[in-house]
Amino acid sequence: MKIAINGAGIAGTALAYWLGRLGHEVLLVERAPALRTGGYILNLWGVGYDAVERMGLLPQLLAQQYETDELRMVDRDGRTRGGYPSRALQTLANGRIASLARSDIAAAIHGALGDRVETIFDDSIATIDDDGMRAVVGFERAAAREVDLVIGADGLHSQVRRATFGADSRFEHAMGCHVASFEIAGYRPRDERLYVAHTAPGRYIARFPVRNDRTLIFMLVRDEYLSDMPRGGTDCKAALAGAFSNMGWECPAMLEALANADDVYFDSISQIRMDAWTKGRVALVGDSAACPSLIAGEGAGFALAQAYVLAGEIHDHPGDLDAALQRYQDRLKPYTLRKQRYAEGLVPSFVPKTELGIRARDMATLLMRLPVFPRLLMGRYFRDPMRLPDYAMP
Ligand SMILES: Cc1cc2nc3c(=O)[nH]c(=O)nc-3n(C[C@H](O)[C@H](O)[C@H](O)COP(=O)(O)OP(=O)(O)OC[C@H]3O[C@@H](n4cnc5c(N)ncnc54)[C@H](O)[C@@H]3O)c2cc1C
């Protein structure tokens, strides 16, 4: 088949990888002028970890992982108030967890694409004319093409979803918070192998050392602390500066760095909930279909699992794309829905509303140092009720 995939993030590259391996002709379209670099660090475990292993990319990714010794919670004077050793997470995930830059995952998969995948950057699918058997896709720049299947792998604010299923507002469930992250060069203090976070009511800010003497700053803020609702990377700076201005710790230096940062990731923390992930000759994968939100912590894992299962079902249903698409959705949807419902209740532990809530959360994290507590407190977070199916893919 000829398949056009919009978005060369985690889901898009992974699906291109599997479909190319199956011998399909794949066009991968990415809005950015090149594969994105830097960006935030995420944890990969469960089905996502299994999926990169099945791609043969685990050794390469493990060589690129960020290893930490401890996650530390500090107060406004920098005194330790909570935290736990990272090995608690390793234990919960049975040693199968890795902290990786999102961009490193996508780049590793993109590097493994075979010659049946063509990538075009600096473009986007703009229109889809789908007659139920084939679809003509129009691009912002390139000439239109006729394909057998169109995939939306273009993230939380998917253009393919909008073009096929309707406005974002029908599917996006905002969780009442925004996230920001950016990198600073040469930031001090720098604590190698340490993730340090400070929380005030409704606001959370953390730093994490990354390669080349750069530090990743990560912010979570409840919407009521944002004076006006900024849209993009640049005009979020004033709103974030206002929200984090009186928080003590290293916030003044971090806000100064924010003011000078040229690449700030800023977005609403949202889930995408849809009744159907496919329609005619269009299918969605990754965040565009079922974003569980960063609070759920397994969006990348889901994206990798969805890509693998969609390719596997296409392989298992030769000549019957409708059945393959239906089976793809049936296999994964209950599992993603469960994760979304669970994540809804987790917002207060990431960004408590009150000082009392913060103290309770920090005390709980100290219990993570004791033997049974990691499983009691965070076992469910890391438990994957699903295993990747086996397909006889070449
Ligand atoms: C701060 C943060 C922390 C996170 N932590 C974790 C974690 O610990 N574990 C975890 O598993 N998940 C985590 N996630 C979630 C995870 O990053 C996402 O779920 C995952 O990246 C989804 O992959 P995707 O390919 O669907 O979307 P993305 O990775 O967002 O990729 C979408 C791609 O589509 C491109 N694109 C967008 N619009 C268009 C367009 N119109 N045309 C063409 N291309 C387009 C984008 O440039 C991008 O390359 C976190 C997310 C955030 C924001």
The ligand as an SDF file (V2000), in Angstrom:
LIG
                    3D

 53 58  0  0  0  0  0  0  0  0999 V2000
    6.9260   17.4470   29.3910 C   0  0  0  0  0  0  0  0  0  0  0  0
    6.4450   16.0980   28.9500 C   0  0  0  0  0  0  0  0  0  0  0  0
    6.8700   14.9720   29.6350 C   0  0  0  0  0  0  0  0  0  0  0  0
    6.4560   13.7150   29.1980 C   0  0  0  0  0  0  0  0  0  0  0  0
    6.8920   12.6080   29.8710 N   0  0  0  0  0  0  0  0  0  0  0  0
    6.5700   11.3780   29.4140 C   0  0  0  0  0  0  0  0  0  0  0  0
    7.0810   10.1940   30.0440 C   0  0  0  0  0  0  0  0  0  0  0  0
    7.8110   10.2490   31.0470 O   0  0  0  0  0  0  0  0  0  0  0  0
    6.7910    8.9810   29.4740 N   0  0  0  0  0  0  0  0  0  0  0  0
    6.0190    8.8910   28.3460 C   0  0  0  0  0  0  0  0  0  0  0  0
    5.8110    7.7570   27.8690 O   0  0  0  0  0  0  0  0  0  0  0  0
    5.4750    9.9720   27.7640 N   0  0  0  0  0  0  0  0  0  0  0  0
    5.7360   11.2140   28.2600 C   0  0  0  0  0  0  0  0  0  0  0  0
    5.2210   12.3180   27.6560 N   0  0  0  0  0  0  0  0  0  0  0  0
    4.2830   12.1580   26.5450 C   0  0  0  0  0  0  0  0  0  0  0  0
    5.0030   11.8630   25.2300 C   0  0  0  0  0  0  0  0  0  0  0  0
    6.0050   12.8040   24.9540 O   0  0  0  0  0  0  0  0  0  0  0  0
    3.9780   11.8690   24.1170 C   0  0  0  0  0  0  0  0  0  0  0  0
    2.8680   11.1120   24.4810 O   0  0  0  0  0  0  0  0  0  0  0  0
    4.5960   11.2710   22.8580 C   0  0  0  0  0  0  0  0  0  0  0  0
    5.6560   12.0790   22.4160 O   0  0  0  0  0  0  0  0  0  0  0  0
    3.5220   11.1220   21.7850 C   0  0  0  0  0  0  0  0  0  0  0  0
    4.1190   10.8310   20.5580 O   0  0  0  0  0  0  0  0  0  0  0  0
    3.4650   11.3330   19.2030 P   0  0  0  0  0  0  0  0  0  0  0  0
    4.3680   10.8530   18.1380 O   0  0  0  0  0  0  0  0  0  0  0  0
    2.0370   11.0020   19.1820 O   0  0  0  0  0  0  0  0  0  0  0  0
    3.5280   12.9120   19.2960 O   0  0  0  0  0  0  0  0  0  0  0  0
    4.7920   13.8540   19.2620 P   0  0  0  0  0  0  0  0  0  0  0  0
    5.9650   13.1620   19.8780 O   0  0  0  0  0  0  0  0  0  0  0  0
    4.3320   15.1380   19.8500 O   0  0  0  0  0  0  0  0  0  0  0  0
    5.1050   14.0370   17.7220 O   0  0  0  0  0  0  0  0  0  0  0  0
    4.2510   14.7210   16.8500 C   0  0  0  0  0  0  0  0  0  0  0  0
    5.0640   15.1610   15.6540 C   0  0  0  0  0  0  0  0  0  0  0  0
    4.1890   15.7100   14.7070 O   0  0  0  0  0  0  0  0  0  0  0  0
    4.7320   16.9180   14.2130 C   0  0  0  0  0  0  0  0  0  0  0  0
    3.6220   17.7390   13.7650 N   0  0  0  0  0  0  0  0  0  0  0  0
    2.7270   18.4430   14.5090 C   0  0  0  0  0  0  0  0  0  0  0  0
    1.8320   19.0230   13.7270 N   0  0  0  0  0  0  0  0  0  0  0  0
    2.1360   18.6860   12.4450 C   0  0  0  0  0  0  0  0  0  0  0  0
    1.5660   18.9690   11.1860 C   0  0  0  0  0  0  0  0  0  0  0  0
    0.4670   19.7400   11.0570 N   0  0  0  0  0  0  0  0  0  0  0  0
    2.1520   18.4370   10.0850 N   0  0  0  0  0  0  0  0  0  0  0  0
    3.2510   17.6670   10.1590 C   0  0  0  0  0  0  0  0  0  0  0  0
    3.8450   17.3750   11.3400 N   0  0  0  0  0  0  0  0  0  0  0  0
    3.2910   17.8700   12.4740 C   0  0  0  0  0  0  0  0  0  0  0  0
    5.4880   17.5070   15.3890 C   0  0  0  0  0  0  0  0  0  0  0  0
    6.4620   18.4410   14.9710 O   0  0  0  0  0  0  0  0  0  0  0  0
    6.0970   16.2350   15.9930 C   0  0  0  0  0  0  0  0  0  0  0  0
    7.3300   15.9180   15.3800 O   0  0  0  0  0  0  0  0  0  0  0  0
    5.5870   13.5890   28.0990 C   0  0  0  0  0  0  0  0  0  0  0  0
    5.1370   14.7290   27.4240 C   0  0  0  0  0  0  0  0  0  0  0  0
    5.5500   15.9770   27.8610 C   0  0  0  0  0  0  0  0  0  0  0  0
    5.0470   17.1980   27.1380 C   0  0  0  0  0  0  0  0  0  0  0  0
  1  2  1  0
  2  3  1  0
  2 52  2  0
  3  4  2  0
  4  5  1  0
  4 50  1  0
  5  6  2  0
  6  7  1  0
  6 13  1  0
  7  8  2  0
  7  9  1  0
  9 10  1  0
 10 11  2  0
 10 12  1  0
 12 13  2  0
 13 14  1  0
 14 15  1  0
 14 50  1  0
 15 16  1  0
 16 17  1  0
 16 18  1  0
 18 19  1  0
 18 20  1  0
 20 21  1  0
 20 22  1  0
 22 23  1  0
 23 24  1  0
 24 25  2  0
 24 26  1  0
 24 27  1  0
 27 28  1  0
 28 29  2  0
 28 30  1  0
 28 31  1  0
 31 32  1  0
 32 33  1  0
 33 34  1  0
 33 48  1  0
 34 35  1  0
 35 36  1  0
 35 46  1  0
 36 37  1  0
 36 45  1  0
 37 38  2  0
 38 39  1  0
 39 40  1  0
 39 45  2  0
 40 41  1  0
 40 42  2  0
 42 43  1  0
 43 44  2  0
 44 45  1  0
 46 47  1  0
 46 48  1  0
 48 49  1  0
 50 51  2  0
 51 52  1  0
 52 53  1  0
M  END
$$$$
